Amino acid sequence: QVQLMESGGGLVQPGGSLRLSCAASGSIPSINIMGWYRQEPGKEREFVAIITDSGSTNYADSVKGRFTIARDNAKNTVYLQMNSLKPEDTAVYYCNLRYTTWKTETYWGQGTQVTVSS
């Protein structure tokens, strides 16, 4: 059973920075995609960023140039460095892991709250 454990959320002022971490444990194929999504109250969960096992990345337009996703394959850990934070970045951030064997498996973390406010 795969488990994802997030950390690093909190309260930060506009313009500040936070770094989220997500450690995956369990039986995980080396070929996989890890990423971050976020959800505001009353809204659907939205894509933030993903990174493949080979290091290819993709970002939502709203975070390009401000957020950086990275991973440590040896530790099965993905990071999200968030700079120049804005109040509209306030949300619960969820870590995501997916891989395909004979079917696609998707796992989610429990979520970590990020609040950007003065």
ROMIFI-934732 format. One record per residue (C-alpha): x, y negated, z negated. Coordinates in steps of 0.1 Angstrom, whole numbers, padded with zeros to 4 digits. Layout:
{c1->X, c2->Y, c3->Z}
...
end
This chain:
{c1->0000, c2->0000, c3->0000}
{c1->0014, c2->-0034, c3->0010}
{c1->0012, c2->-0062, c3->-0014}
{c1->0020, c2->-0099, c3->-0009}
{c1->0030, c2->-0122, c3->-0038}
{c1->0030, c2->-0159, c3->-0032}
{c1->0046, c2->-0186, c3->-0053}
{c1->0055, c2->-0223, c3->-0051}
{c1->0022, c2->-0241, c3->-0050}
{c1->0014, c2->-0272, c3->-0071}
{c1->0006, c2->-0309, c3->-0073}
{c1->0028, c2->-0333, c3->-0053}
{c1->0025, c2->-0369, c3->-0043}
{c1->0020, c2->-0380, c3->-0007}
{c1->0053, c2->-0379, c3->0012}
{c1->0067, c2->-0353, c3->-0012}
{c1->0078, c2->-0317, c3->-0005}
{c1->0070, c2->-0282, c3->-0016}
{c1->0084, c2->-0248, c3->-0008}
{c1->0061, c2->-0218, c3->-0007}
{c1->0075, c2->-0182, c3->-0010}
{c1->0058, c2->-0149, c3->-0002}
{c1->0074, c2->-0116, c3->-0010}
{c1->0060, c2->-0084, c3->0006}
{c1->0063, c2->-0050, c3->-0010}
{c1->0054, c2->-0015, c3->0001}
{c1->0059, c2->0004, c3->0033}
{c1->0064, c2->-0022, c3->0059}
{c1->0076, c2->-0016, c3->0095}
{c1->0106, c2->-0036, c3->0105}
{c1->0086, c2->-0050, c3->0135}
{c1->0060, c2->-0074, c3->0120}
{c1->0047, c2->-0109, c3->0119}
{c1->0045, c2->-0130, c3->0087}
{c1->0028, c2->-0163, c3->0084}
{c1->0008, c2->-0189, c3->0065}
{c1->-0028, c2->-0199, c3->0067}
{c1->-0047, c2->-0224, c3->0046}
{c1->-0083, c2->-0230, c3->0035}
{c1->-0101, c2->-0260, c3->0022}
{c1->-0133, c2->-0256, c3->0002}
{c1->-0163, c2->-0251, c3->0025}
{c1->-0141, c2->-0247, c3->0056}
{c1->-0128, c2->-0217, c3->0075}
{c1->-0093, c2->-0205, c3->0070}
{c1->-0069, c2->-0220, c3->0095}
{c1->-0036, c2->-0211, c3->0110}
{c1->-0005, c2->-0230, c3->0098}
{c1->0026, c2->-0211, c3->0110}
{c1->0039, c2->-0177, c3->0119}
{c1->0073, c2->-0161, c3->0123}
{c1->0082, c2->-0128, c3->0140}
{c1->0108, c2->-0103, c3->0127}
{c1->0132, c2->-0116, c3->0154}
{c1->0127, c2->-0152, c3->0142}
{c1->0103, c2->-0166, c3->0168}
{c1->0080, c2->-0193, c3->0153}
{c1->0048, c2->-0210, c3->0161}
{c1->0031, c2->-0239, c3->0143}
{c1->-0002, c2->-0256, c3->0142}
{c1->-0001, c2->-0290, c3->0158}
{c1->-0010, c2->-0307, c3->0125}
{c1->0022, c2->-0295, c3->0108}
{c1->0047, c2->-0296, c3->0136}
{c1->0078, c2->-0316, c3->0126}
{c1->0069, c2->-0315, c3->0089}
{c1->0067, c2->-0278, c3->0080}
{c1->0093, c2->-0251, c3->0086}
{c1->0087, c2->-0214, c3->0083}
{c1->0116, c2->-0190, c3->0077}
{c1->0121, c2->-0155, c3->0065}
{c1->0146, c2->-0131, c3->0049}
{c1->0141, c2->-0097, c3->0065}
{c1->0162, c2->-0080, c3->0039}
{c1->0139, c2->-0092, c3->0012}
{c1->0107, c2->-0090, c3->0032}
{c1->0101, c2->-0126, c3->0022}
{c1->0087, c2->-0155, c3->0041}
{c1->0090, c2->-0192, c3->0032}
{c1->0072, c2->-0224, c3->0041}
{c1->0091, c2->-0256, c3->0036}
{c1->0066, c2->-0284, c3->0036}
{c1->0079, c2->-0320, c3->0039}
{c1->0061, c2->-0353, c3->0043}
{c1->0030, c2->-0339, c3->0027}
{c1->-0003, c2->-0356, c3->0033}
{c1->-0036, c2->-0355, c3->0013}
{c1->-0051, c2->-0336, c3->0042}
{c1->-0026, c2->-0308, c3->0036}
{c1->-0044, c2->-0300, c3->0003}
{c1->-0057, c2->-0265, c3->0005}
{c1->-0052, c2->-0229, c3->-0008}
{c1->-0023, c2->-0215, c3->0012}
{c1->-0024, c2->-0178, c3->0020}
{c1->0004, c2->-0156, c3->0031}
{c1->-0003, c2->-0131, c3->0059}
{c1->0015, c2->-0100, c3->0072}
{c1->0005, c2->-0080, c3->0102}
{c1->0020, c2->-0052, c3->0122}
{c1->0008, c2->-0026, c3->0147}
{c1->0014, c2->0011, c3->0146}
{c1->-0015, c2->0030, c3->0161}
{c1->-0037, c2->0002, c3->0150}
{c1->-0032, c2->-0034, c3->0137}
{c1->-0028, c2->-0037, c3->0100}
{c1->-0034, c2->-0071, c3->0083}
{c1->-0026, c2->-0081, c3->0047}
{c1->-0033, c2->-0112, c3->0028}
{c1->-0018, c2->-0127, c3->-0004}
{c1->-0040, c2->-0140, c3->-0032}
{c1->-0034, c2->-0176, c3->-0023}
{c1->-0016, c2->-0205, c3->-0039}
{c1->-0031, c2->-0240, c3->-0044}
{c1->-0013, c2->-0270, c3->-0029}
{c1->-0027, c2->-0304, c3->-0039}
{c1->-0013, c2->-0336, c3->-0024}
{c1->-0025, c2->-0366, c3->-0044}
{c1->-0013, c2->-0398, c3->-0060}
end
